[in-house]
């Protein structure tokens, strides 16, 4: 639930067209082509918290690729990134917090919770938006071990996000990852004719192909 002062922040900022929201630097004028619910999601105001809940189908590739993917996904649990479980009707909760940093950049932290029948997987990561980067968004996850360059764009009235370069961060080192080690996300969010908000996430790898993902419907609850 939103704290009372956040409601006031939302109202005050909504009256000020100069307030920057997430994805505005990345998408530019094309942001206005988004469907209403998608646009509302990516234009969350700084200083606010928003919660989305829904149900998703979580899948993993079969065969030898699925076996390799299962091992990688089990290891990724240690980095608070992905998970090996699958399911047809999995509860999903997204909690987004937008803040403005001292250097003028915006951060959007998002906690994801997947509620399986026998376990709940929860992860916290951050996207950071820099005006000078334009369409580039830096994603920080896996306990700060990985940094990913994201490229969001508008397709019809949906938003699509793909990755570019990725780095492994160890101590003071930032090591670029070769393509065969990268888990490249493809994210699509859209609104259907009935007004429901849909999400589809797929993870690709050069060797494994499309090996893991989830898709479903959710809505904002606060």
C-alpha positions as CSV (number, residue, x, y, z in Angstrom):
1,X,0.0,0.0,0.0
2,X,1.3,3.5,-0.8
3,X,2.4,5.7,2.0
4,X,0.2,8.8,2.4
5,X,3.0,11.2,1.3
6,X,3.5,9.2,-1.9
7,X,0.0,9.9,-3.0
8,X,0.6,13.6,-2.5
9,X,3.9,13.3,-4.5
10,X,2.0,11.6,-7.3
11,X,-0.6,14.3,-7.5
12,X,1.8,17.1,-7.3
13,X,4.1,15.6,-10.0
14,X,1.2,14.8,-12.2
15,X,0.5,18.5,-12.6
16,X,4.1,19.2,-13.6
17,X,4.7,18.1,-17.2
18,X,8.5,18.7,-16.7
19,X,8.8,15.8,-14.2
20,X,10.8,13.0,-15.9
21,X,9.5,9.4,-15.6
22,X,11.2,6.1,-16.3
23,X,11.8,5.2,-20.0
24,X,11.1,8.8,-21.2
25,X,14.8,9.4,-22.0
26,X,15.0,6.0,-23.7
27,X,11.8,6.1,-25.7
28,X,11.4,9.8,-26.5
29,X,8.3,10.8,-28.3
30,X,7.4,7.2,-29.2
31,X,6.3,6.7,-25.6
32,X,3.0,8.4,-26.5
33,X,2.1,5.5,-28.9
34,X,1.9,3.0,-26.0
35,X,-1.4,1.6,-24.9
36,X,-2.8,3.4,-21.8
37,X,-2.0,0.8,-19.2
38,X,1.5,0.1,-20.7
39,X,2.2,3.9,-20.7
40,X,1.0,4.2,-17.1
41,X,3.4,1.4,-16.1
42,X,6.6,2.8,-17.7
43,X,5.8,6.4,-16.7
44,X,5.7,5.8,-13.0
45,X,6.6,9.0,-11.1
46,X,9.8,9.4,-9.0
47,X,9.1,9.0,-5.3
48,X,6.3,6.5,-5.7
49,X,5.7,2.8,-5.2
50,X,3.5,0.7,-7.5
51,X,2.5,-3.0,-7.0
52,X,1.2,-5.3,-9.8
53,X,-0.2,-8.8,-9.3
54,X,-1.3,-11.5,-11.7
55,X,-0.8,-15.1,-12.9
56,X,1.8,-16.5,-15.3
57,X,2.8,-19.7,-17.0
58,X,6.5,-20.4,-16.4
59,X,8.2,-22.8,-18.9
60,X,11.6,-24.3,-19.6
61,X,12.9,-25.9,-22.8
62,X,12.9,-29.7,-23.0
63,X,15.5,-32.2,-24.2
64,X,19.2,-31.8,-23.6
65,X,18.9,-28.0,-23.8
66,X,16.4,-28.1,-21.0
67,X,18.7,-30.2,-18.8
68,X,21.6,-27.8,-19.3
69,X,19.2,-24.9,-18.7
70,X,18.0,-26.5,-15.5
71,X,21.5,-26.7,-14.1
72,X,22.2,-23.0,-15.0
73,X,18.8,-21.9,-13.5
74,X,19.5,-23.8,-10.3
75,X,22.9,-22.0,-10.0
76,X,21.2,-18.6,-10.8
77,X,19.1,-18.9,-7.7
78,X,22.3,-18.2,-5.7
79,X,22.6,-14.9,-7.6
80,X,19.0,-13.9,-7.1
81,X,18.3,-13.9,-10.8
82,X,16.2,-16.8,-12.1
83,X,14.9,-20.2,-10.9
84,X,14.4,-23.8,-12.1
85,X,10.7,-24.2,-11.2
86,X,8.0,-24.2,-13.8
87,X,4.2,-24.1,-13.6
88,X,1.0,-23.4,-15.4
89,X,-0.7,-21.0,-12.9
90,X,2.0,-19.2,-10.9
91,X,1.3,-16.1,-8.8
92,X,3.3,-13.1,-9.8
93,X,3.9,-9.9,-7.8
94,X,5.9,-6.9,-9.1
95,X,6.8,-4.1,-6.8
96,X,8.4,-1.0,-8.4
97,X,10.0,1.9,-6.7
98,X,11.3,4.9,-8.6
99,X,13.9,7.3,-7.2
100,X,15.9,10.2,-8.5
101,X,19.6,10.1,-7.8
102,X,21.9,12.9,-6.8
103,X,23.5,12.9,-10.3
104,X,20.0,13.5,-11.9
105,X,19.6,9.9,-13.1
106,X,16.5,7.8,-12.3
107,X,16.5,4.4,-10.7
108,X,13.7,1.9,-10.9
109,X,14.1,-1.0,-8.5
110,X,11.7,-3.9,-8.9
111,X,11.1,-6.8,-6.7
112,X,9.7,-9.9,-8.4
113,X,7.9,-12.7,-6.5
114,X,6.9,-16.0,-8.1
115,X,4.6,-18.0,-5.9
116,X,4.9,-21.7,-6.8
117,X,3.0,-24.4,-4.9
118,X,6.0,-25.4,-2.7
119,X,8.3,-22.3,-2.8
120,X,8.2,-18.6,-3.4
121,X,11.1,-17.1,-5.4
122,X,11.8,-13.4,-4.8
123,X,14.4,-11.2,-6.5
124,X,15.4,-7.6,-6.3
125,X,17.1,-5.8,-9.2
126,X,17.5,-2.2,-10.4
127,X,17.3,-0.4,-13.7
128,X,19.1,2.9,-14.0
129,X,18.2,5.6,-16.6
130,X,20.8,8.3,-17.7
131,X,19.7,11.2,-19.8
132,X,23.0,11.1,-21.8
133,X,22.6,7.4,-22.6
134,X,19.4,8.0,-24.6
135,X,17.9,4.6,-25.4
136,X,20.3,2.7,-23.2
137,X,19.2,1.5,-19.7
138,X,21.6,-0.2,-17.4
139,X,20.2,-3.2,-15.5
140,X,21.9,-4.3,-12.3
141,X,21.1,-7.7,-10.8
142,X,22.4,-11.0,-9.4
143,X,23.5,-9.4,-6.1
144,X,25.4,-6.7,-8.2
145,X,27.4,-9.3,-10.1
146,X,25.9,-8.5,-13.5
147,X,25.3,-5.4,-15.5
148,X,23.3,-5.5,-18.7
149,X,22.7,-2.8,-21.3
150,X,19.0,-2.7,-22.3
151,X,17.4,-1.3,-25.4
152,X,13.7,-0.5,-25.0
153,X,11.6,0.4,-28.0
154,X,7.9,0.8,-29.0
155,X,6.3,-1.8,-31.4
156,X,2.8,-0.8,-32.3
157,X,1.3,0.1,-28.9
158,X,3.5,-2.4,-26.9
159,X,6.9,-1.9,-25.3
160,X,9.7,-4.3,-26.1
161,X,13.0,-4.6,-24.3
162,X,16.1,-6.5,-25.5
163,X,19.6,-6.6,-24.3
164,X,22.9,-5.6,-25.8
165,X,26.2,-6.0,-23.9
166,X,26.6,-7.7,-20.6
167,X,29.4,-7.6,-17.9
168,X,30.4,-9.6,-14.9
169,X,31.4,-7.4,-12.0
170,X,34.0,-8.8,-9.6
171,X,35.5,-6.5,-7.1
172,X,36.7,-3.5,-9.0
173,X,36.7,-5.4,-12.3
174,X,34.0,-5.1,-15.0
175,X,34.5,-8.0,-17.4
176,X,32.6,-8.1,-20.7
177,X,30.9,-11.4,-21.4
178,X,31.1,-13.2,-24.7
179,X,27.9,-14.0,-26.5
180,X,27.9,-17.7,-25.7
181,X,27.8,-16.9,-22.0
182,X,25.1,-14.2,-22.2
183,X,21.5,-14.9,-21.2
184,X,19.7,-12.4,-23.4
185,X,16.2,-11.3,-22.3
186,X,13.3,-10.4,-24.6
187,X,10.5,-8.7,-22.8
188,X,7.2,-7.6,-24.3
189,X,4.4,-5.9,-22.5
190,X,1.1,-5.0,-24.1
191,X,-2.6,-4.3,-23.5
192,X,-5.3,-6.5,-25.1
193,X,-8.7,-5.4,-26.5
194,X,-10.4,-6.1,-23.2
195,X,-8.0,-3.8,-21.3
196,X,-5.9,-6.5,-19.6
197,X,-2.1,-6.0,-19.3
198,X,0.0,-8.8,-20.6
199,X,3.7,-9.7,-20.0
200,X,5.9,-12.1,-21.9
201,X,9.6,-12.8,-21.0
202,X,11.9,-15.1,-22.9
203,X,15.6,-15.8,-22.1
204,X,17.8,-16.6,-25.1
205,X,21.4,-17.9,-25.4
206,X,23.6,-18.5,-28.5
207,X,24.0,-22.2,-27.7
208,X,20.8,-23.0,-26.0
209,X,18.4,-20.9,-28.0
210,X,15.2,-19.9,-26.3
211,X,15.5,-21.9,-23.1
212,X,13.3,-20.3,-20.4
213,X,10.5,-17.8,-19.9
214,X,7.1,-16.9,-18.6
215,X,3.9,-15.2,-19.8
216,X,0.7,-14.1,-18.3
217,X,-1.7,-11.3,-17.3
218,X,-1.4,-8.8,-14.4
219,X,-2.8,-5.6,-13.2
220,X,-1.9,-2.7,-10.9
221,X,-3.2,-3.1,-7.3
222,X,-1.7,-0.1,-5.6
